[in-house]
Amino acid sequence: MVTQAIDRTERERHPRGLWVLAFTELWERFSYYGMMALLALYMTKQLLQPGHADKVWGLAALRHFFEFRGPMSDIAFTSLVFGWYGGLVYFTPILGGLVADRWLGTRRTVTLGAVLMAAGHLAMSLDQTFLIALLMLILGSGCLKGNITTQVGALYPAEAESLRQRGYAIFSTGINIGAVIGPLVTAGVAAAFGWHAGFAVAAVLMLLALAVYLGGGQHLPDGRPVLTGADLPLAEAGDSRRLAALLVIVALVIPASVGFLMISGIGMIWIDGYVNLATPLGAVPVGWFNSLDSLSSILIAPCLILLWAWQARRQREPSGLTKIAIGSLLVALSSLAFAVGSALSPQPGTVPAVWALTGYLGMGVAFMWYWPVLLALVSSSAPARVNSTMMGASFLALFIGSVSGGWLGSFYDQMTPAAFWTINAAVPAAGGLLTLLLRGPLQRALQPAT
């Protein structure tokens, strides 16, 4: 009864626009993660095979560019493409934030992004247009991702910091629900009808996301550009100091992003090659594992919301930077689960699935400790004149993390899996410890000028 009462209070206190944005992002993430669950395996098992690779417009030139250090395996090339694609998806929100702040406003920019992403998913239905599809998905995500996240923060008054963090946790839960069901559906469709059918499902769900967003527009904050004419917000004392501190915090999240994002690309290849997927009902589709981290994020979210609310009432809630450090260290521990499983069972197809389950579920818990908190910090601390741009800049952590992870993943087949996953654990562990060391000065820098 107590839990039900708290849940009802949470629903009543959060604005209706939060639920519109959460459901929009749910279906957008369904399409995105559904496609990502297929991408690495699609490339290694079909696209890069003879009779397919030569049909893809521009692929030979791209491979020649990446092979500046010499010929590379298909796995290495896939890791680099995956890393750069994932990275650019998270880099372009900076440009999308500028477009929203200066010209189109958040609503029109989000709508444009949804249309581009739907077209990109449809283009994935053909081998020939593979790179064109990735380009449209990159640009579409840039228009949509940072701006819809900015709208969440704009729903709350400036003084409601703890409530805003819980709102972002709810919003992230919508992301994770979509990320759970997306790979389950697209991987199942791909197994039954082929890779391109799985990509087509992602396109349909992207159109559903657009319909939800447009249908709930009356509950969303004003989406007009803020950097025009007399409406230009004035710079305030301490703006530069807070911006510098926020950029440092974004940088501190990069190591966690390297470790976390590795599970979507190399993680799929590792499971396909080394994990024992046999069950009495047949082999488990590899892509289904890409749902596990999001599932655990969903399960842990209400626990964290209740925990942080309880701590806030007693003035014992950890600071945002402490939460980020905890999340980074949890990423490291989750990656170590893959390393231990690989060390104990080094032969292909012999790693017990429990090690993969432990690592993926742990990654989802870690994500909820650091990513929603980073978004809330940026939303509450970034100056109004560049709020959308700074929200987009927060995704630089994922851009650099994905590109760096793609580069690290290109060495995967040059060492043992146990060694690879140990290195992948060391990166976020270092980031978490550094965050703990710097949290005091950074927290002081984020304080408003007096």
N, C-alpha and C positions, 0 to 999 in steps of 0.2 A: 504493500500500500504506500509506503514512504517513497519507494522508487517511482511508482506511478504518479504520485503527486508532484515529485520533482520534474519528471518528464513533461507533465502537463504544464507546469510553470514555465519550463524552457520554451515550449511551443508558443505559449501566450506572450512571452517577452520578446521573442524574435519577430521581426517584421515579415509580412507576407512575401515581400520580394525575395527574401532569402530562399524560400521554398521554390519559387520560380527559377531562380538562378541555379539552385542545387539540382533540380530536375533537368534543366537544360544541359548542365555540365555532365549529368549522369549519362544522357544519351550521346553527347559528344565524346565522352570518354569510352563509352561502349564501342563506338566506331573506331576510335584511335587505338585503344589497347587491343581490340579484336584484330585490327590490321597488324599491329606490332607483334602479336603472338605468332603470326604467320610469316613475317618478313624474312627473318634470318634463315629459317628452314626452307622457305620458298626459293630464296636465292641459291642456297647450297644444293638443294635437291632437284631444282628445275631450271631456274633462270640462267644459271652459269654453266649448264650442261650443253654439250654440242647439239646443235640444231635449234637452240633457244637463244644463247648469248649473242649470236651473230645477227639476230633479228631486232635487238633492242637498240633504238636510236640513241647514239652517243655513248653507249656503254664501253666500246673498245677504247675510245679516247679517254674516258674517265679512268679506266684501269691502267692505261699507259701513264697517266698523270700520277696515280698513287704508287706506281712501281718505280719511283725515282731511286729507291734504294736497292732495286733489283727485282726479279720475278718473285711473286708471292703466291701462296696457296689460295684456293677459293675461300677457305675459312678466314684467312687474314684479310682478303679483299672484302668479304662480307662484313667483318667486324669494323673496318674503316668506313664503309658506306653506311652501315647501321649507326655508327657513332656520329658521323657528320650529319646524317639525316636527323637523328634525335637531337643533336646539338643545335642545328639550325632551326628546328621546330621551337626550341626554347630561346633562341637568340632573337628571332624576328618579333616577339612581343615588344621589344624596345621600339622598333619601327612602328608597330601597331599602336603603341601608346602615344607616340608623336603624332600619328595620323588622327587619333581620337582627340588629343589635347588641342591640336592646332586647326583641324579642318572638319572632320566628319562628326565628332562626338562619339561617345561609347556605343550607343545603340546602333547607329548605322555601321560603324566599324565592325561590331560583333556580327551583324547580319551579313556583311560582305564576307567575313571570314567563314561563316557557316556555308555559304554558297560555294566558295572556293574549295572547301574541304570535301563537300559532297561530290563536286566535279572530280577532285583528285582521287577519291575512292573509286569512282566509276572508271577512271582512266587506268586504275590498277587491274582492271578486268582484261587487259591486253598486254602481252609481253612487250610489244613495240613501244608503248607509251609509258613504260615503267619510270623512266627518269622524269618525264613531263608530269606524271602523277605525283612523284615525290616533291617536285617544285611547287605544284598547286597546294599540296598539303602543308608544305612549309609556310607559304605565304598566307594561307587560310588560318593556320594556327596562330601565326603572328598577329593577325587582326583580331582574333577571338580571345585568345587565352588570357593575356594580361588585362584586357579591358573588362572581361566578365568578372575577373577576380577583383578588380578595382571597384566594381559596382557593389560587391558584397560589403566592403569596408565602408562605402558611402551610405549604407543603410543605417549606420549606428552613429550616435552622437560621440563627439571627441572624447568625452570623459568615460565612456563605457568600454574601457580597454579589456577587462576580463570577459565581459559579455561578447565583445567582438572576437576574442580568441576562441570562445566556444562556438560562435557563429561560423568562424572559419573551419572549426573542427566538423561541424555539421555539413558545411559545404564540401569539405574533403571527403566526408562519408558518401555524399552523392557521387563524387568522382570515383570512389572505390567500389560502389555498387555497380556502376557501369563497367569498371575495370574487371570486376569478377565475372559478370555475365557475358561481356564481350568476347573474351577468348574462348569461353565454353561454347558459345554459339558458332562463332566463325570457324574455330578449329573443327567442330563437329560437321559443319556444312562443307568445309574444305575436304575433310576425310571422305565424305559421302559423294560430293559432286565436283571436287577439284578446287585448286587454289583460287581461281578467278571467281568462282561462286562465293567463296568466303569473303573476298574483297567487295563483291557487289552487296552483300548483306550490310557491310559497314557503311556503304553509301546511303542505303535506305534509312538506317538509324540516324545518320547525320541530318537528313531532311526532317526527321522527327524532332531532333534537338532544335532545329530552326523554328518549327511550328510551335513548340512549347515556349520558346523565348518570345516570339511575336505575340502569342496569345496572352501572355502575362505582362505585357509591357506597361500596363497602367500601375503596376505595383513596384516598378523599378525607379531608381533615382533619376533626376534630370540628366539626360545624356548629351547635352549641348557641349561644343568645344569651350574650354575655359581660357585658352590663351589667345583671345581675340579682343582687340580694341579696349574699351573702357572696362571690360570684365576681367582684365588681367589682374590676378591677385598680386598684392604687393609683397616684396621680399621682407622677411622678418628677421630680427636679430637671432643669430644661432642657426640659421638655415644651412649655411655652408658646413658648420660643425656636425650637424645631424646627418647631412648628406654623406659626408666623409665616413662617419661611423657606420651608417647603413651599408655603404659599399664594402667596408671591412667585414661586416657581419655576413654579407652575401658571399664574400670570398671564403669565409670560414665554413660555409656549407658545401663548398666545392668537393672536398674530400669525401663527405658522406654521399654526395651525388655520384661520384665515381663508383663507389662500392655498390650503391643501390641500383643504379641503372645497368650494371653489368649483368644482372639476372635476366634482363629481357632479351639480350642478344647471345652472348657467350653462354649464359646460363641455359638457354634452350639447346644449344649445340652440345654442351656438357651432358645434359640429361639424355639427349638422344643417343649419345655415344657410350656413356658410362653407367647410367642408372638402370637398375633392373625394374622394368615397367610392367612385368608380367603379373596378371591377376587371374583368378579362376574364370573371370568373364572375358578375358582377352587383355591385350596390351592397352595401357592408358595412353591416350593421345598426349604427346609432349606439350602441345600448346595449352593444355588445361592447367599445367603448373603455373602459367603466367597469371592465373586467377587467384592464387593462394595468398600472395602478399596483400592484395586488395581485400580479400576476405578477412584476413586477420586485422586489417585496418578498420574494417566495419565493426568487427566484434570488440575491438579495444576502444573505439571512439566513445561510446556512452560511458565506459568506465573512466576514461580520462576526463570527460566533461564533468561527471559527478565528482571525481577526485579534485579537479582544479577548482570547481565551485565550492566544495567543502573547505579546501585550503584557503581560498580567497576570503570566505566568511570569517576565518580565524587568523587572517593576515599571515598565513604560512605558505602561500603559493610560491613555488620556485619562480625565479625570474625567467624571462623569455630565453636569455642566453644559456641559462642552466639547462632548460628543457632541450635546447638545440644540442648542447654537449652530450646529454644523455642519449638523444637520438643517434648521434654520430657513433657513440660507443656501442650502441645496440646493432648498428649496421655492421661494425667490425665483428662482433660476436656471431652474427648470422652468417657472415662469409666464412668464418672459421668452421662452422658446421659442414660446409661443403669440403673444406680442406681436410677435416678429420675423416669424413666418410671416404674421400678419395685416397687418403693414406692407408686406411684400414682395408680397403678393397680396390686395389689399383688396376685391376683388369677391366677391360671394356664390358659393359653390361652387368656388372656385379655389385655396384654400390647400392646398398639397401635404400629403398625410396624414403625411409624415415629421415635420412640425412638431408635429402632435398626438401622434404616437407618442413623440417625444422628450420632450415635456412630461409625458405621463402616466407613462411609464417612470421619468422622473426623480423624479416625486412619490413613487413607491413606494420608491425608494432613500432619499429624504429621510425618509419615515415611519419606516423602521427605525432611523434614526439618533436620532430624538428621542422617539417615543412609548413603545416598550418601556422605554427608560431612565427616562423620567418615572415609569412605573408601578413600576419597581424601586426608585427613590428613595423614593417614597411608602410602599411596602410595608415597606422596611427602616427608615425614619426615623420614621414616624408612631407615636405611643404606642399600646400595645395596647388601651387602653380605647376608642379611637375609630378603630381601624385601618380597619374597613369603611367608616365614615363618611368618613374622609379619602381612601380609595380612590375613593369616590363623588365626593368634592369635586374630585379630579383631573380628572374629566370636565367640570368647569366650564369648562376651557379650550376644550373642544369645544362646549359650550353657547353661550358668549359668541362664540366664533369662528363658529359656524353662524348665529346670529342676526345678528351684524354682517355676515357675508358675504351673508346674505339681503338686508339693507338695501343693501349696496354693489351687489349684483347687480340691484336694482330700478332702477339707473341704467344698466344695460348697453345698452339700446336708445336711450339719449340721448347716446351718444358712439361713437367708432369702436372696433372690437374691439382694435386695437393700443393705444389709450389705456387701455382698460379693463384689459387684461392687464398693462400696465406699472404701473398703480396697484396691482393685485393682487400684483405682485412686490415693490413697495416696502414693503408692510406686513410680510411675514416677514423681509425684509432688515433692517429696523429692529429687529425683535425679536431676531434673531440677534446683532446688534452689541451690543444692550443686555445680553444674556445674558453675552457675553464680558466686558463691563465689570463686571458684578456677581458673577461667579462666585466670586471670592476671599472676600468677606464671607459669601456664602451657604454656601459649603462649610464655613467655620468655624462658622457657626450650626447646622449639622446635626451637628456632632460631639457625642458623648455628654458629659454633665457629668462632671467629674472630682472 
